[in-house]
Each structure stands twice: as C-alpha cells, then as structure tokens.
C-alpha cells in the first residue's frame, strides 16, 4: 500500500505517516488507531511480539507473562498489552498517562465496547460530549462508536486497566 493510499484510507496526512515511518513523529492514539484500522491489523500486531525467555517452556496460547508484555511508547502515553498473542475479540492493556498526556486532539470513534478501571491517579474521560473526572477505584464502560477521548489533568501518573471488546459486524444483522 502506498503512503497516499494509506493516507486516504486512514484519514491521516501523507506527511504525518511519512514522519511516523521515519521515526520523526510520535503518533497520538487517534492516529495510531486510524492507521491500524486502515491496514486492517489487530492491535496486538502494533505492539510486536515479545520474545520467549531463553530456556523456558512455551506457555499455552492463553497466557501472557508479565516479563513478555509488549509496550508502545507514545510519549506521555504508554500502552502495555496484557492480552496473550493471537486474534481475540477482547484486548486488555494497562495505560500509563503522564500529567498532560491525552488520547489526541480528535475524539476516537469506531465499533467496539470499552471499559476500564483507574488503578492510580486520575483521568478525565469524555464520551459523546459528556465528561467525567475519574479517580483511583472508579470504573467505566461505554460504546466506542461514540466519540471519546481522555486526558490526565493531574500532577501524577494515571494508570488505567483498559479493556476493548470488538463488536462483531454480524452481531448487528
């Protein structure tokens, strides 16, 4: 796929894609999700696969060991994949959002259900134009087809258990 085709399919500019490709830009969650969806690849492929520890027996496919968690560093936002490898309709991650970190300037929206639990710190979550300030111990669930975004307005790291359940297209037929 050419840069122009990817830009058209994802809605991300050719210049931004080129900068990401050359490691000169750190994409927001919105941009990363748009590119991933345009390429039709599951989220775990964006993380890459962690290598097995030398000399240890392979785990069953439903297990992801702490030492083998792949990570994506998006600057003030870091994602750590908890879900084991393979294609799943459920993705579980830990998001670490530094003070001032956010999901991006444009609200995300795609078919899925999302939920989570604030493990530490605080987060402002916006869903369909409504905002909620969430603190440690607060949880949430929402329809990801609604425009949504988040940001850390606090002075300490926010750690969120983040869960994405893919909506099956035949579910709506």
SULRA-V324421 format. One record per residue. N is the residue number from 1. RES is the residue in three letters. PHI is phi in radians with two decimals (* if undefined). OMEGA is omega in whole degrees, 0 to 359 (* if undefined). NEAR is the number of other ideal C-beta (glycine too) atoms within 12 Angstrom. Layout:
# SULRA-V324421
((N:RES:PHI:OMEGA:NEAR) (N:RES:PHI:OMEGA:NEAR))
This chain:
# SULRA-V324421
((1:UNK:*:179:15) (2:UNK:-1.35:177:12) (3:UNK:-1.05:180:22) (4:UNK:-1.12:179:15) (5:UNK:-1.15:179:15) (6:UNK:-1.14:179:27) (7:UNK:-1.08:180:23) (8:UNK:-1.13:182:16) (9:UNK:-1.22:185:20) (10:UNK:-1.64:186:29) (11:UNK:1.40:178:21) (12:UNK:-1.80:184:33) (13:UNK:-1.13:177:20) (14:UNK:-1.02:180:19) (15:UNK:-1.06:180:16) (16:UNK:-1.14:179:26) (17:UNK:-1.05:179:30) (18:UNK:-1.08:179:19) (19:UNK:-1.14:178:17) (20:UNK:-1.13:181:27) (21:UNK:-1.04:181:18) (22:UNK:-1.60:178:11) (23:UNK:1.06:178:10) (24:UNK:-1.89:178:12) (25:UNK:-2.41:178:20) (26:UNK:-1.92:188:20) (27:UNK:-1.22:174:32) (28:UNK:-1.29:176:29) (29:UNK:-1.04:180:38) (30:UNK:-1.05:181:29) (31:UNK:-1.15:180:33) (32:UNK:-1.04:179:33) (33:UNK:-1.15:180:36) (34:UNK:-1.09:179:29) (35:UNK:-1.18:180:32) (36:UNK:-1.04:181:30) (37:UNK:-1.18:178:26) (38:UNK:-1.15:178:22) (39:UNK:-1.46:180:20) (40:UNK:0.97:178:14) (41:UNK:-2.08:179:19) (42:UNK:-1.19:185:23) (43:UNK:-1.05:183:37) (44:UNK:-1.11:178:30) (45:UNK:-1.25:177:21) (46:UNK:-1.22:180:28) (47:UNK:-1.44:188:29) (48:UNK:1.36:181:17) (49:UNK:-1.82:176:18) (50:UNK:-1.30:180:21) (51:UNK:-1.40:178:13) (52:UNK:-1.23:177:16) (53:UNK:-1.16:184:13) (54:UNK:-1.08:174:7) (55:UNK:1.36:181:6) (56:UNK:-1.86:179:12) (57:UNK:-1.16:179:10) (58:UNK:-1.21:178:14) (59:UNK:-1.40:173:17) (60:UNK:-1.07:185:11) (61:UNK:-1.14:181:12) (62:UNK:-1.59:184:13) (63:UNK:-1.97:171:19) (64:UNK:-2.21:180:28) (65:UNK:-1.35:180:21) (66:UNK:-0.92:183:15) (67:UNK:-1.18:184:16) (68:UNK:-1.86:181:24) (69:UNK:-1.27:174:25) (70:UNK:-1.25:181:29) (71:UNK:-2.32:172:23) (72:UNK:-2.12:178:28) (73:UNK:-1.85:180:20) (74:UNK:-1.90:181:29) (75:UNK:1.51:181:22) (76:UNK:-1.45:177:24) (77:UNK:-2.25:178:38) (78:UNK:-2.17:180:28) (79:UNK:-1.96:178:38) (80:UNK:-2.16:184:30) (81:UNK:-1.39:179:35) (82:UNK:-1.73:182:32) (83:UNK:-1.15:178:33) (84:UNK:-1.16:181:25) (85:UNK:-1.10:180:29) (86:UNK:1.74:180:19) (87:UNK:-1.57:180:16) (88:UNK:-2.28:173:21) (89:UNK:-1.52:181:20) (90:UNK:-2.22:176:26) (91:UNK:-2.09:179:38) (92:UNK:-2.14:182:27) (93:UNK:-2.44:166:35) (94:UNK:-1.95:175:31) (95:UNK:-1.80:173:42) (96:UNK:-1.97:184:30) (97:UNK:-1.95:180:39) (98:UNK:-1.24:176:24) (99:UNK:-0.90:182:19) (100:UNK:1.51:180:17) (101:UNK:-1.31:182:34) (102:UNK:-2.70:180:30) (103:UNK:-1.41:180:38) (104:UNK:2.37:184:29) (105:UNK:-1.34:182:13) (106:UNK:-1.96:182:19) (107:UNK:-1.13:177:28) (108:UNK:-1.33:175:35) (109:UNK:-2.86:174:26) (110:UNK:-2.82:186:27) (111:UNK:-1.21:176:21) (112:UNK:-3.06:169:29) (113:UNK:-1.96:180:26) (114:UNK:-2.20:177:38) (115:UNK:-2.70:179:27) (116:UNK:-3.07:181:35) (117:UNK:-2.47:177:26) (118:UNK:-1.35:181:33) (119:UNK:-1.48:180:25) (120:UNK:-2.75:178:23) (121:UNK:1.35:182:29) (122:UNK:-2.53:183:28) (123:UNK:-2.56:172:42) (124:UNK:-1.78:181:29) (125:UNK:-1.91:178:40) (126:UNK:-2.01:178:27) (127:UNK:-2.32:178:28) (128:UNK:0.93:176:18) (129:UNK:1.49:178:13) (130:UNK:-1.86:182:16) (131:UNK:-1.92:175:18) (132:UNK:-2.38:173:24) (133:UNK:-1.58:184:21) (134:UNK:-1.95:180:33) (135:UNK:-2.10:179:24) (136:UNK:-0.85:180:20) (137:UNK:1.65:179:16) (138:UNK:-1.36:179:23) (139:UNK:-2.21:183:21) (140:UNK:-2.73:172:30) (141:UNK:-2.57:178:21) (142:UNK:-2.71:177:30) (143:UNK:-1.41:184:21) (144:UNK:-1.23:175:31) (145:UNK:-1.22:176:19) (146:UNK:-1.39:177:22) (147:UNK:-1.03:183:22) (148:UNK:-2.61:179:39) (149:UNK:-2.79:176:34) (150:UNK:-2.57:178:38) (151:UNK:-2.72:177:33) (152:UNK:-1.87:178:33) (153:UNK:-1.63:183:23) (154:UNK:-1.40:181:23) (155:UNK:-1.83:178:11) (156:UNK:-2.33:181:20) (157:UNK:-1.01:173:25) (158:UNK:-1.81:178:40) (159:UNK:-2.05:186:31) (160:UNK:-2.21:168:41) (161:UNK:-1.39:189:30) (162:UNK:-2.07:184:42) (163:UNK:-2.19:179:29) (164:UNK:-2.16:176:36) (165:UNK:-1.90:182:24) (166:UNK:-1.13:176:25) (167:UNK:-1.53:177:19) (168:UNK:-1.34:183:13) (169:UNK:-1.11:180:11) (170:UNK:-1.25:178:8) (171:UNK:-1.11:183:12) (172:UNK:-1.67:183:8) (173:UNK:-1.47:*:6))
